[in-house]
């Protein structure tokens, strides 16, 4: 799989929690999720299990089992959720092959771009 996708996402743990911003990356057949705290996972696409795109996320997020842990990742930033800041983006540029080009990723502040990212990932992850 030579497709590459880089998307901003927010890891949410519940309706009344602040989501953690990060970058979801598809590169060389592996999916990675990186936050300010570092790489949360890097697994082959085939190891992402139980992928579901719940109606309550309006097609803008998914739930999955990854390395034995449940994740809910959404491509739409919640009103009270933090944004990725320049310090975090600089960290990502050191951890990925995309370099500082991560700035060119849509901010996902609007529904259309969020939906487009979700559609790309749904094609890769299924569900």
Buried (B, 14 or more C-beta within 10 A) or exposed (E): EEEEBBBBBBBBEEEEEEBBBBBBBBBEEBBBBBBBEEBBBBBEBEEBEEBBBEEEBBBBBBBBBBEEEEBBBBBBBEEEBBEBEEEBBEBBBEEBEBEEEBEEBBEBEEEEBBBEBBEBBBEBBEE
